[in-house]
Amino acid sequence: MVMSAHRPQLFYTTEPSPCPYLPGRTERKVMTELTGSDVDQLHDRLSHAGFRRSHGIVYAPVCHGCQSCIPIRLPVAEFVPDRTMRRVRRDHADLVVTERPIVATEEQYALFRAYQAHRHGDGDMALMGLDDYQSMVETSPVETSLFEFRSRDGRLVCVSLVDMLSDGLSAVYTFYDPADTHRSYGTASILWLIAETARRNKPYLYLGYWVPGSTKMGYKSRFNPAEILRNGHWHRLAGAPSAGPSTPAVAISSPKADNPPAGAPQEFSPGS
């Protein structure tokens, strides 16, 4: 239990369940509700401590004998894309990104269902109905946005649910069209969010948990330089290069307005 200035913050531990990332292991989580007049500050503090939001709660893994789920974030001003990421950026220059309020649509849900069936068919999220999806998107006690990525012909190809923190953006959940095998929408969305974080003059993009050895969660360490949370402190991930203060790593093509309103489309311009 953590005491705030107004009330105690109660934390709960879940029962063990099968780990969704590493076969043969079990997971447990500690969680608490995001409530109260200082909910944004609470969300900030817990995000900095490695918690993640889902609906109106935040959680962190507390698995017995395992510390494989490692909180990871990117200092966006130092980000250096590798050769593959530069290619992805060029190949997805046709995308148009629009920030929207957190209102679920049937179009989004159809894309979500297709993504779950292809990528996570054995997971609990594959069983979510439209009402469940709506709850996931619209139940947020903190500042949250939806970013829709569309092709030039207007087809919805990717959606990112993103929380706004005092020091950055937090990618809550992203899904995309799995049928277009020649595209890399997942990587493209992260590249765009890196640039968007920098455009908003925020230092960090929070990517959730990096799980070395997991086919689903191991990719996050490819974005350099990354920082991971260990023993209550954020550290540079070993082997991650630094861009250096004299080398601007992210060049942003900003829209005309510094902060375009939700619903204003932007070109996909995640850096030069």
C-alpha positions as CSV (number, residue, x, y, z in Angstrom):
1,M,0.0,0.0,0.0
2,V,1.3,3.5,-1.0
3,M,0.1,6.6,0.8
4,S,-0.7,9.7,-1.2
5,A,-1.5,13.1,0.1
6,H,-5.2,12.3,0.1
7,R,-5.8,8.6,0.4
8,P,-3.9,5.3,0.5
9,Q,-3.2,3.7,-2.9
10,L,-4.1,0.0,-2.8
11,F,-2.3,-2.6,-4.9
12,Y,-3.5,-6.1,-5.6
13,T,-1.8,-9.3,-6.8
14,T,-3.4,-11.6,-9.4
15,E,-3.4,-15.4,-9.3
16,P,-0.7,-17.2,-11.3
17,S,-1.7,-17.8,-15.0
18,P,0.1,-19.1,-18.1
19,C,2.7,-16.6,-19.4
20,P,1.6,-15.2,-22.8
21,Y,5.2,-14.6,-23.9
22,L,7.4,-17.5,-22.7
23,P,6.2,-21.0,-23.0
24,G,6.1,-23.2,-19.8
25,R,6.2,-20.2,-17.4
26,T,3.5,-18.5,-15.3
27,E,2.8,-14.9,-14.7
28,R,1.5,-12.8,-11.9
29,K,0.8,-9.1,-11.8
30,V,0.5,-6.4,-9.2
31,M,-2.2,-3.8,-10.2
32,T,-4.0,-0.8,-8.9
33,E,-6.9,1.4,-10.1
34,L,-6.3,4.8,-11.7
35,T,-8.7,7.0,-9.7
36,G,-8.7,10.2,-7.8
37,S,-8.2,13.9,-8.5
38,D,-4.4,13.3,-9.1
39,V,-4.9,10.5,-11.6
40,D,-2.6,12.0,-14.2
41,Q,0.2,12.4,-11.7
42,L,-0.4,8.9,-10.4
43,H,-0.2,7.5,-13.9
44,D,3.0,9.4,-14.5
45,R,4.7,8.1,-11.4
46,L,3.7,4.5,-12.0
47,S,4.6,4.6,-15.7
48,H,8.1,5.9,-14.7
49,A,8.2,2.9,-12.3
50,G,7.5,0.4,-15.0
51,F,3.7,0.0,-14.8
52,R,1.5,-0.3,-17.9
53,R,-2.1,0.9,-18.3
54,S,-5.0,-1.3,-19.4
55,H,-8.6,0.2,-19.2
56,G,-8.8,1.9,-15.8
57,I,-5.9,0.0,-14.1
58,V,-2.2,-0.1,-14.2
59,Y,-0.1,-3.3,-13.7
60,A,3.4,-4.6,-13.5
61,P,4.7,-8.2,-13.6
62,V,5.7,-9.8,-10.2
63,C,6.5,-13.3,-11.5
64,H,8.1,-15.8,-9.1
65,G,11.7,-16.5,-10.2
66,C,11.4,-14.5,-13.5
67,Q,12.3,-11.0,-14.4
68,S,12.1,-11.4,-18.2
69,C,9.5,-8.6,-18.7
70,I,11.7,-5.5,-18.8
71,P,10.3,-1.9,-19.1
72,I,11.8,-0.2,-22.1
73,R,11.7,3.4,-23.4
74,L,13.4,5.4,-26.2
75,P,15.1,8.8,-25.7
76,V,13.8,10.1,-29.0
77,A,16.2,12.9,-29.6
78,E,19.0,10.3,-29.8
79,F,17.2,7.7,-31.9
80,V,19.2,6.3,-34.8
81,P,17.3,4.2,-37.3
82,D,19.2,1.3,-38.8
83,R,19.2,0.4,-42.5
84,T,16.0,-1.7,-42.3
85,M,14.1,1.1,-40.5
86,R,15.2,3.7,-43.1
87,R,13.8,1.4,-45.8
88,V,10.6,0.9,-43.9
89,R,10.3,4.7,-43.5
90,R,10.7,5.1,-47.3
91,D,8.3,2.3,-48.1
92,H,5.5,3.8,-45.9
93,A,5.8,7.4,-46.9
94,D,2.4,7.0,-48.5
95,L,0.6,6.7,-45.1
96,V,-1.6,9.4,-43.7
97,V,-1.9,9.6,-39.9
98,T,-4.8,11.1,-38.1
99,E,-5.2,11.7,-34.3
100,R,-8.6,10.8,-33.1
101,P,-10.5,10.9,-29.8
102,I,-10.8,7.5,-28.1
103,V,-14.0,6.4,-29.8
104,A,-14.1,2.8,-31.1
105,T,-15.5,2.1,-34.6
106,E,-16.6,-1.0,-36.4
107,E,-13.9,-0.4,-39.0
108,Q,-11.2,-0.4,-36.3
109,Y,-12.7,-3.5,-34.7
110,A,-12.7,-5.4,-38.0
111,L,-8.9,-4.6,-38.3
112,F,-8.4,-5.6,-34.7
113,R,-10.1,-9.0,-35.3
114,A,-8.1,-9.7,-38.3
115,Y,-4.9,-8.9,-36.5
116,Q,-5.7,-11.0,-33.5
117,A,-6.7,-14.0,-35.6
118,H,-3.4,-13.8,-37.6
119,R,-0.9,-12.9,-34.8
120,H,-2.4,-14.0,-31.5
121,G,-5.1,-16.6,-32.4
122,D,-4.4,-18.6,-29.2
123,G,-4.6,-15.5,-26.9
124,D,-7.5,-14.1,-24.8
125,M,-7.7,-11.0,-26.9
126,A,-8.7,-13.1,-30.0
127,L,-12.0,-13.7,-28.1
128,M,-12.8,-10.0,-27.6
129,G,-16.2,-8.9,-29.0
130,L,-17.0,-5.4,-30.2
131,D,-18.1,-4.4,-26.7
132,D,-14.8,-5.6,-25.3
133,Y,-12.8,-3.7,-27.9
134,Q,-14.9,-0.6,-27.2
135,S,-14.1,-0.9,-23.5
136,M,-10.4,-1.3,-24.2
137,V,-10.3,1.9,-26.3
138,E,-12.7,4.1,-24.5
139,T,-12.0,3.3,-20.8
140,S,-9.2,5.6,-19.9
141,P,-9.1,8.0,-16.9
142,V,-6.0,9.7,-18.4
143,E,-5.3,11.7,-21.6
144,T,-5.3,9.2,-24.4
145,S,-5.5,9.4,-28.2
146,L,-6.0,7.0,-31.1
147,F,-3.8,7.4,-34.2
148,E,-5.2,5.9,-37.4
149,F,-2.8,5.1,-40.2
150,R,-4.4,5.0,-43.7
151,S,-3.2,4.3,-47.2
152,R,-3.6,6.9,-49.9
153,D,-6.9,5.3,-50.9
154,G,-8.3,5.8,-47.4
155,R,-8.0,2.2,-46.2
156,L,-7.3,1.8,-42.5
157,V,-4.1,-0.3,-42.1
158,C,-2.9,0.4,-38.6
159,V,-4.2,1.8,-35.3
160,S,-2.2,2.9,-32.2
161,L,-3.7,3.6,-28.8
162,V,-1.4,6.0,-27.0
163,D,-1.3,7.6,-23.6
164,M,0.1,11.1,-23.0
165,L,2.6,11.4,-20.1
166,S,4.4,14.5,-18.8
167,D,7.7,13.3,-20.3
168,G,6.5,11.5,-23.4
169,L,4.1,9.2,-25.1
170,S,3.3,5.7,-24.0
171,A,2.3,3.2,-26.7
172,V,-0.5,1.2,-25.1
173,Y,-1.6,-1.1,-28.0
174,T,-1.0,-1.2,-31.7
175,F,-2.6,-3.4,-34.3
176,Y,-2.4,-3.5,-38.1
177,D,-3.4,-5.3,-41.3
178,P,-1.7,-8.7,-41.3
179,A,-2.7,-9.5,-44.8
180,D,-0.3,-7.1,-46.4
181,T,2.8,-9.2,-46.0
182,H,5.0,-6.8,-48.0
183,R,4.5,-4.1,-45.4
184,S,5.9,-3.5,-42.0
185,Y,3.2,-1.5,-40.3
186,G,4.3,-2.3,-36.8
187,T,7.7,-0.9,-37.3
188,A,6.4,2.0,-39.3
189,S,4.0,3.0,-36.5
190,I,6.8,3.0,-33.9
191,L,8.9,5.2,-36.2
192,W,6.0,7.6,-36.6
193,L,5.5,7.7,-32.8
194,I,9.2,8.4,-32.2
195,A,8.9,11.4,-34.5
196,E,5.6,12.5,-33.0
197,T,7.1,12.4,-29.5
198,A,9.9,14.6,-30.6
199,R,7.5,16.9,-32.4
200,R,5.7,17.4,-29.1
201,N,9.0,18.2,-27.4
202,K,8.8,15.2,-25.1
203,P,12.0,13.2,-24.4
204,Y,10.7,9.6,-24.2
205,L,8.5,7.1,-26.1
206,Y,7.5,4.3,-23.7
207,L,7.2,0.9,-25.5
208,G,6.0,-1.3,-22.6
209,Y,7.9,-4.5,-21.9
210,W,10.8,-5.9,-23.7
211,V,11.0,-9.7,-23.3
212,P,14.3,-11.2,-24.6
213,G,13.7,-14.5,-26.2
214,S,10.0,-13.8,-27.0
215,T,9.0,-13.8,-30.7
216,K,6.2,-11.3,-29.8
217,M,8.1,-8.9,-27.5
218,G,11.8,-9.2,-28.3
219,Y,11.8,-6.8,-31.3
220,K,11.8,-3.6,-29.1
221,S,15.5,-3.7,-28.4
222,R,16.1,-3.0,-32.2
223,F,15.2,0.7,-31.6
224,N,18.5,2.3,-30.5
225,P,19.5,3.7,-28.1
226,A,17.0,2.2,-25.7
227,E,16.7,2.5,-21.9
228,I,15.5,-0.2,-19.6
229,L,14.3,-0.1,-16.0
230,R,16.4,-2.2,-13.6
231,N,16.3,-2.0,-9.8
232,G,14.2,1.2,-9.8
233,H,16.5,3.1,-12.2
234,W,16.5,3.6,-16.0
235,H,19.8,2.5,-17.6
236,R,21.0,2.6,-21.2
237,L,20.6,-0.9,-22.7
238,A,24.0,-2.5,-23.1
239,G,25.3,-2.2,-26.6
240,A,23.0,0.6,-27.6
241,P,24.9,3.4,-29.3
242,S,24.4,7.1,-28.5
243,A,23.7,9.6,-31.2
244,G,25.7,12.3,-29.4
245,P,24.6,15.9,-28.8
246,S,26.1,17.1,-32.1
247,T,24.2,14.6,-34.3
248,P,20.5,15.3,-34.6
249,A,18.9,11.8,-34.8
250,V,15.3,12.8,-35.5
251,A,14.4,15.4,-38.0
252,I,10.7,16.3,-37.9
253,S,8.6,17.7,-40.7
254,S,6.1,19.5,-38.5
255,P,2.6,20.3,-39.6
256,K,1.7,24.0,-39.8
257,A,0.1,24.0,-36.4
258,D,2.3,23.1,-33.4
259,N,-0.4,21.0,-31.9
260,P,-3.0,20.0,-34.6
261,P,-6.4,19.2,-33.2
262,A,-7.6,15.6,-33.0
263,G,-8.8,14.5,-36.4
264,A,-6.3,16.6,-38.4
265,P,-4.4,14.3,-40.8
266,Q,-0.7,14.4,-41.0
267,E,1.7,13.0,-43.6
268,F,3.8,10.0,-42.5
269,S,7.1,11.8,-41.9
270,P,9.0,10.0,-39.2
271,G,12.3,11.7,-39.7
272,S,14.8,12.3,-42.5
